[in-house]
Amino acid sequence: MVLKVTLVSIIYVLFIFNSTLLIGNIDKSLLAINFLIIFFVNSILYLNKYRKHNIICVETFFSIAFLLSTFQYPFIVSEMDQYTINKFFILTNESYAHGMCIAMLGYLFYLLGAIIVPKTKKINKHSYDYSSINIVKLNVFFQYLCFALFSLIMILGGYRLLSQYSDGNDDRWAGVGILWSFLFIFFNISSIFEFIRLGKLEAKGLKTFMKKANKIYIFNAVSIISFFLLAGYRSEALSLIFPLLFLYSMFIRKIKKKTLLFVIVLGFFMLVIIGGVRGESGGLLNINNVASTRSELNNISFLFRDFTSANGGLFYLVNFADKNGITWGSNILLQVVSVIPFMQSFIILVFGFKPGMSSSDIFTIGLNGMDYTSGLGTNIFGDLYYTFGLGGVIIVMFSFGWFISYLYNKIALEKRINIYMLIAMCYVFGNSLYCIRVEFFYIFRNIGLSILLFWIAKKMISFKKN
């Protein structure tokens, strides 16, 4: 049933796509309503059949991100100020229909890839790749490494992030950028081992979790996540919080749907308030800023503005690629190989490679000019279309859906606790909401770096065989 609905939906969207090329006269509102119905039907059917026992999954949050970043135009455009409309949404019927078809095809093929993964029977008991002794060793190593690195970053001036947005500093990472990347990786790996340890101790519930959790892990989690929230770095904070939700539902206790709904609603308004306050004088450290932002919460366009540029980016990049051609991957090659030390320099020096501009640069410079102070991000479907064309959108999103579903089956259904798979799942899950606004291959570059650093750390520690 779900597979048939998805295939019929794909055929319908392909028909609309070809019709826009031939006819070029499709009503925007009617098309938006049709596609919105297709989105809800396919998403609900998929989640109800394949994720009804654990709604804490990548697909849930990615579907929310897709909804917010694809359907703002035309449904809430009347609530936007004229500047935003002129900047992002002066669209012809043809360009709107073309962009929407590409986004819908990307999303539907993403679901199709997830659907075709063979579903295995659910197993109740976890199987582990490492012995308890090795888990404890790795856990202790990454807990203290995370604590030491965060302390070092603060000493080197990382605390300046707390005033980054309000002061308008040029250096987004306070001069210690690469260290932040390592901190994200080490914290997520430390979370994996801490939850595995607590799962083995049968910590069933929040109270038991808090009692049995390592105190240094609790300190790291509270201090690091709170720091990023106070600094206004929401996507970075979520990249650490979301894996905790997934790991908690995997090893401690499943989160009820009502609880999840409450967390989503509360978290949504918190993120909106943080986004509105962080640029004011004093940022989130000035409590008066929070009170002043509350008046904006009845403005629909203000609530969803985090995804407005992503919605505009979809149409801009599709139009740009249609007029100027696709890059055939020249814009992402260096990003992909960056996980290997010095490989970028090697390719440039030996082969004289000249990378194409990233989709986020194309979008930002196209609208804000060369002297922009803040990037607009991008749109994941527009990025793939700009890079590989429609075929690339279909193949990459299909593979992405397959990859996510494969990891979920191994980890959540077969209960196979493979650290490399957990690292990949936690990183994708951590970025499942905001990945819609970044270049696609940025996600996988960081997965590769995380796995490489874990492999090096594992080799440094003496292991005992299971």
C-alpha positions in Angstrom: 0.0 0.0 0.0 2.7 2.6 1.0 4.9 1.6 -1.9 2.1 1.9 -4.4 1.0 5.3 -3.1 4.6 6.6 -3.3 5.1 5.2 -6.8 1.8 6.8 -8.0 2.8 10.1 -6.4 6.1 10.0 -8.2 4.4 9.4 -11.5 2.0 12.2 -10.9 4.7 14.7 -10.0 6.8 13.7 -13.1 3.7 14.3 -15.2 3.3 17.8 -13.7 7.0 18.4 -14.2 6.8 17.6 -17.9 3.6 19.6 -18.2 5.3 22.7 -16.9 8.0 22.3 -19.5 5.3 21.9 -22.3 2.5 24.1 -21.1 4.2 26.5 -18.7 0.9 27.7 -17.2 0.1 26.1 -13.9 -1.7 27.8 -11.1 0.7 28.2 -8.1 -1.9 27.8 -5.3 -3.6 24.8 -6.9 -0.2 23.1 -7.4 0.8 23.9 -3.8 -2.3 22.4 -2.4 -1.9 19.2 -4.5 1.7 18.8 -3.4 0.9 19.5 0.2 -1.7 16.7 0.2 0.8 14.3 -1.5 3.3 15.2 1.2 1.0 14.6 4.1 -0.4 11.3 2.7 3.0 9.8 1.9 4.6 11.0 5.2 1.8 9.8 7.4 1.5 6.4 5.7 5.3 5.9 5.9 5.6 6.8 9.6 2.6 4.9 10.6 3.8 1.7 8.9 7.5 1.8 9.4 8.1 4.0 12.5 4.9 3.7 14.6 6.8 1.9 17.4 9.5 4.6 17.6 8.6 8.0 16.2 12.0 9.3 17.3 13.7 8.9 13.9 15.3 10.9 11.2 12.3 10.7 9.0 10.0 12.5 11.5 12.2 15.6 11.8 13.3 15.7 8.2 9.6 15.7 7.1 9.0 18.7 9.4 12.0 20.5 7.9 10.7 19.7 4.4 7.3 21.1 5.2 8.6 24.3 6.7 11.2 24.9 3.9 9.0 24.0 0.9 5.5 25.3 1.5 6.0 28.8 3.0 5.3 30.1 -0.5 2.4 30.6 -1.2 0.6 29.7 2.0 2.1 32.3 4.4 3.6 34.8 2.0 0.7 37.2 2.8 2.2 37.4 6.4 5.6 38.3 5.2 7.0 41.9 4.8 7.5 43.2 1.4 11.3 43.1 1.6 11.2 39.3 2.2 8.7 38.8 -0.6 10.8 40.9 -3.1 14.0 39.1 -2.1 12.9 35.5 -2.3 9.5 35.1 -3.9 9.1 37.1 -7.1 8.4 33.9 -9.1 6.9 33.1 -12.4 4.4 30.1 -12.5 7.0 28.1 -14.5 9.9 28.6 -12.1 7.7 27.9 -9.1 6.3 24.7 -10.5 9.7 23.6 -11.7 11.3 24.1 -8.3 8.4 22.5 -6.4 8.5 19.4 -8.7 12.2 19.0 -8.1 11.7 19.2 -4.3 8.8 16.8 -4.3 10.6 14.3 -6.4 13.6 14.5 -4.1 11.4 13.9 -1.1 9.4 11.1 -2.6 12.5 9.2 -3.9 13.9 9.7 -0.4 10.9 7.9 1.0 11.1 5.3 -1.8 14.7 4.5 -0.9 13.6 4.0 2.7 10.7 1.8 1.8 12.5 -0.7 -0.3 15.0 -1.7 2.5 14.0 -5.2 3.5 12.4 -5.0 6.9 13.7 -7.4 9.6 11.9 -8.9 12.6 12.3 -6.8 15.7 14.7 -8.3 18.3 14.4 -7.3 22.0 17.9 -7.9 23.2 20.9 -5.8 22.1 24.1 -7.4 20.7 27.3 -5.5 21.1 30.5 -5.3 19.1 32.6 -4.6 22.2 32.9 -6.1 25.6 31.9 -4.2 28.7 35.5 -3.6 29.6 36.2 -2.0 26.2 33.0 0.1 26.4 34.1 1.5 29.8 37.6 2.3 28.5 36.3 4.2 25.5 33.6 5.9 27.6 36.1 7.2 30.1 38.5 8.3 27.4 35.9 10.4 25.4 34.3 11.8 28.6 37.6 13.3 29.8 38.7 14.2 26.3 35.5 16.2 25.8 35.9 17.9 29.2 39.5 18.8 28.5 38.8 20.1 24.9 35.9 22.3 26.1 38.1 23.7 28.8 40.8 24.4 26.4 38.5 26.2 24.0 37.2 28.4 26.7 40.8 29.3 27.7 41.6 30.1 24.1 38.8 32.6 23.9 35.8 30.4 22.8 33.7 32.2 25.4 33.4 35.1 22.9 30.7 33.1 21.1 28.3 34.3 23.8 28.4 37.8 22.2 29.1 36.7 18.6 25.6 37.6 17.2 25.0 40.7 19.3 28.4 42.2 18.6 28.5 41.2 14.9 32.0 39.7 15.0 33.4 38.5 11.6 34.9 35.3 13.0 31.9 33.1 13.7 34.0 30.6 15.8 36.0 33.1 17.9 39.3 32.0 16.3 39.2 28.3 17.4 36.9 26.9 14.6 38.5 23.5 14.0 38.4 22.8 17.8 34.6 23.2 17.9 34.3 20.6 15.1 36.3 18.1 17.2 34.2 19.0 20.3 31.0 18.1 18.5 32.5 14.8 17.4 33.9 13.8 20.8 30.7 14.8 22.6 28.5 12.7 20.3 30.8 9.7 20.6 30.9 10.1 24.4 27.1 10.1 24.4 27.0 6.9 22.5 29.2 5.1 25.0 27.5 6.6 28.0 24.1 5.4 26.8 25.4 2.0 25.9 26.9 1.7 29.4 23.6 2.8 31.1 21.7 0.4 28.8 23.8 -2.4 30.1 23.1 -1.3 33.7 19.3 -1.3 32.8 18.8 2.3 33.7 15.1 2.3 32.8 13.8 5.8 33.3 14.9 9.4 33.7 15.5 9.2 37.5 17.6 6.0 37.2 19.4 7.6 34.3 20.4 10.7 36.3 21.4 8.6 39.3 23.7 6.1 37.3 25.1 8.5 34.7 28.7 9.6 35.0 28.9 13.0 36.7 31.4 14.2 34.2 29.1 13.3 31.4 26.2 15.2 33.0 28.5 18.2 33.5 29.7 18.0 29.8 26.2 17.7 28.5 24.7 20.6 30.6 27.6 23.0 30.1 28.2 22.4 26.4 24.6 22.4 25.3 23.7 25.4 27.5 26.7 27.3 26.2 25.5 26.9 22.6 21.9 27.8 23.4 23.0 30.9 25.3 25.3 31.9 22.4 22.3 31.5 20.0 24.0 28.6 18.0 20.8 26.6 17.6 21.7 24.2 14.8 24.9 23.3 16.7 22.9 22.8 20.0 20.4 20.6 18.2 23.2 18.5 16.6 24.0 17.5 20.2 20.5 17.3 21.7 18.8 15.2 19.0 21.2 12.3 19.3 20.4 12.3 23.1 16.7 11.9 22.3 17.5 9.0 19.9 19.9 7.3 22.3 17.5 7.7 25.2 14.7 6.1 23.2 17.1 3.3 22.1 18.8 2.3 25.4 16.7 3.8 28.3 13.0 4.1 27.5 10.9 4.9 24.4 9.6 8.4 24.4 5.8 8.6 24.2 4.2 10.4 21.3 2.5 12.9 23.6 5.8 13.6 25.3 7.5 14.0 21.9 4.8 16.4 20.7 5.2 18.5 23.9 9.0 18.6 23.4 8.7 19.6 19.7 6.3 22.4 20.5 8.2 23.7 23.5 11.6 23.4 21.6 10.2 25.1 18.6 9.2 28.2 20.5 12.5 28.2 22.4 14.4 28.1 19.1 12.3 30.9 17.7 12.9 33.1 20.8 16.6 32.4 20.8 16.8 33.3 17.1 15.0 36.6 17.7 17.0 37.5 20.8 20.6 36.6 19.9 21.2 39.6 17.7 20.0 42.1 20.3 22.4 44.0 22.6 23.5 41.6 25.2 22.0 38.6 23.4 20.4 35.9 25.6 22.4 37.1 28.6 20.0 40.1 28.7 16.7 38.8 30.0 14.8 41.9 28.7 15.5 40.8 25.2 13.5 37.6 25.8 10.5 39.6 27.0 10.6 42.0 24.0 10.7 39.0 21.5 7.5 37.5 22.9 5.4 40.1 21.1 6.6 38.6 17.8 5.3 35.1 18.5 1.9 35.9 17.0 3.5 36.7 13.7 3.5 33.5 11.5 6.3 34.6 9.2 8.5 35.3 12.3 7.9 31.8 13.6 9.0 30.1 10.4 11.6 32.6 9.2 14.5 30.1 9.9 13.4 28.2 6.8 12.3 31.1 4.6 15.7 31.5 3.0 15.8 27.7 2.3 12.4 28.0 0.6 13.7 30.9 -1.5 17.0 29.1 -2.1 15.1 26.2 -3.8 13.7 28.4 -6.6 16.8 30.5 -6.9 19.2 27.6 -7.4 16.9 25.7 -9.8 16.6 28.8 -11.9 20.4 29.4 -11.7 21.2 25.9 -12.8 18.7 26.0 -15.6 20.3 29.2 -17.0 24.0 28.5 -16.3 24.2 24.7 -16.2 25.1 22.3 -13.5 28.6 21.9 -11.9 28.8 18.1 -12.3 30.3 17.9 -8.8 33.1 20.4 -9.1 31.6 22.3 -6.2 31.6 19.4 -3.8 34.8 17.4 -4.6 37.1 19.2 -2.1 34.4 19.0 0.5 34.1 15.2 0.1 37.9 14.6 0.3 38.5 17.0 3.1 38.1 14.2 5.6 41.6 13.0 4.4 44.3 15.3 5.7 46.1 17.4 2.9 44.0 15.7 0.2 42.4 19.1 -0.8 45.9 20.7 -1.3 47.1 17.6 -3.2 44.2 17.7 -5.7 44.6 21.5 -6.3 48.4 21.5 -6.6 48.8 18.3 -8.6 45.8 18.4 -10.9 45.3 22.2 -11.0 41.7 21.6 -9.9 39.5 24.7 -9.7 36.4 24.1 -7.5 33.0 25.5 -8.5 31.3 27.8 -6.1 29.2 26.2 -3.4 25.4 26.6 -3.7 25.3 28.6 -0.5 27.8 31.1 -2.0 25.9 31.3 -5.3 22.6 32.0 -3.4 24.0 34.5 -0.9 26.1 36.4 -3.4 23.3 36.4 -5.9 21.0 38.1 -3.5 23.3 40.0 -1.1 26.3 40.8 -3.2 30.0 40.0 -2.6 30.2 42.1 0.6 27.6 40.1 2.6 28.0 39.9 6.3 25.9 36.7 6.9 25.2 33.8 4.6 21.7 32.7 3.6 22.5 29.0 3.6 21.0 26.9 0.8 18.4 24.3 0.1 19.3 20.7 0.0 17.3 19.9 -3.1 18.4 23.1 -4.9 22.0 22.2 -4.0 21.7 18.8 -5.5 20.0 20.1 -8.6 22.7 22.8 -9.0 25.4 20.0 -8.6 24.0 17.1 -10.6 20.7 18.1 -12.1 17.4 16.2 -11.7 19.0 12.8 -12.1 21.3 13.7 -9.2 18.4 14.8 -7.0 16.7 11.4 -7.6 19.7 9.2 -7.2 21.2 10.9 -4.2 17.9 11.3 -2.2 17.0 7.7 -3.0 20.3 6.6 -1.7 20.0 8.8 1.4 16.6 7.3 2.2 18.0 3.8 1.8 21.0 4.6 4.0 18.8 6.0 6.8 16.4 3.1 6.7 19.3 0.6 6.6 20.9 2.1 9.7 17.5 2.2 11.5 16.8 -1.4 10.8 20.2 -2.5 12.1 20.2 -0.4 15.2 16.5 -0.1 16.2 15.1 -3.4 15.0 17.9 -5.9 14.9 19.4 -4.2 18.0 22.9 -4.6 16.5 25.1 -2.1 18.4 27.8 -1.2 15.9 29.7 1.9 17.0 30.3 3.1 13.4 26.7 2.8 12.5 25.7 4.6 15.7 28.1 7.4 14.9 26.6 7.8 11.4 23.0 7.6 12.7 23.6 10.1 15.5 25.2 12.6 13.2 22.4 12.4 10.6 19.8 12.5 13.3 21.5 15.5 14.9 21.2 17.4 11.6 17.9 16.0 10.5 16.1 19.4 11.1 18.6 21.9 9.8 20.2 19.7 7.1 17.5 21.0 4.7 19.4 24.4 4.8 22.9 23.1 4.1 24.8 21.5 1.2 24.1 17.8 1.1 27.7 16.5 1.2 28.5 18.6 4.2 26.7 16.0 6.3 28.7 13.0 5.0 32.0 14.8 5.2 31.5 15.1 8.9 30.4 11.5 9.3 33.6 10.4 7.6 35.7 12.6 9.9 33.9 11.3 13.0 34.5 7.7 12.0 38.1 8.4 11.3 38.7 10.1 14.6 37.0 7.3 16.5 39.0 4.7 14.6 42.2 6.5 15.6 41.2 6.7 19.2 40.3 3.0 19.3 43.7 2.1 18.0 45.3 4.1 20.7 43.5 2.2 23.5 44.5 -1.4 24.3 41.6 -3.7 23.7 40.5 -7.1 25.0 38.6 -9.4 22.7 35.0 -10.2 23.5 
